[in-house]
Amino acid sequence: MDISKEGIRIAARSTSDIWCVGDLAHCPFKDQSFHVILNLLSPSNYSDYRRYNLSIY
């Protein structure tokens, strides 16, 4: 998931993984949908992680 539509287009060309445009504040997934969230190089409102992940490490 990335906020950049162009970044998602580029990533989707190189792999068959699932990619989507969004961010934690406007996430297209249901609450408690993930076991792990990996955040690289982006500032976040970390309180939003609890909505999508069972625990934070």
C-alpha positions as CSV (number, residue, x, y, z in Angstrom):
1,M,0.0,0.0,0.0
2,D,1.3,3.4,-0.9
3,I,-0.2,6.9,-1.3
4,S,1.6,7.3,-4.6
5,K,-0.5,6.0,-7.6
6,E,2.6,6.1,-9.8
7,G,4.6,4.2,-7.2
8,I,2.0,1.5,-7.2
9,R,1.9,1.3,-11.0
10,I,5.7,0.8,-11.1
11,A,5.6,-1.8,-8.3
12,A,2.8,-3.7,-9.9
13,R,4.7,-4.1,-13.2
14,S,7.5,-6.1,-11.5
15,T,5.5,-8.5,-9.4
16,S,2.2,-10.3,-9.1
17,D,1.8,-9.3,-5.5
18,I,-1.3,-7.2,-4.5
19,W,-0.7,-3.5,-4.5
20,C,-3.2,-0.7,-3.6
21,V,-3.3,3.1,-3.2
22,G,-4.1,4.2,0.3
23,D,-2.7,5.2,3.7
24,L,-3.4,4.2,7.3
25,A,-5.9,7.1,7.8
26,H,-7.9,5.9,4.6
27,C,-7.0,2.2,4.5
28,P,-9.0,0.1,2.0
29,F,-8.8,-2.9,4.4
30,K,-10.9,-4.0,7.3
31,D,-9.8,-3.4,10.9
32,Q,-7.6,-6.2,12.4
33,S,-6.7,-7.4,8.8
34,F,-3.0,-7.8,9.3
35,H,-0.6,-9.8,11.5
36,V,2.4,-7.5,10.6
37,I,2.7,-3.9,9.3
38,L,6.0,-2.8,8.0
39,N,6.5,0.9,7.6
40,L,9.5,2.1,5.6
41,L,10.5,5.7,5.1
42,S,7.2,7.3,5.8
43,P,5.9,9.4,8.7
44,S,2.7,7.8,10.2
45,N,0.1,8.4,12.8
46,Y,1.1,5.3,14.8
47,S,-2.2,5.1,16.7
48,D,-3.8,4.0,13.5
49,Y,-1.7,0.9,13.5
50,R,-3.8,-0.6,16.3
51,R,-6.9,-0.5,14.0
52,Y,-5.2,-2.9,11.5
53,N,-2.8,-4.9,13.5
54,L,-3.3,-7.1,16.6
55,S,-0.1,-5.9,18.2
56,I,2.8,-3.4,17.7
57,Y,6.4,-4.3,18.1
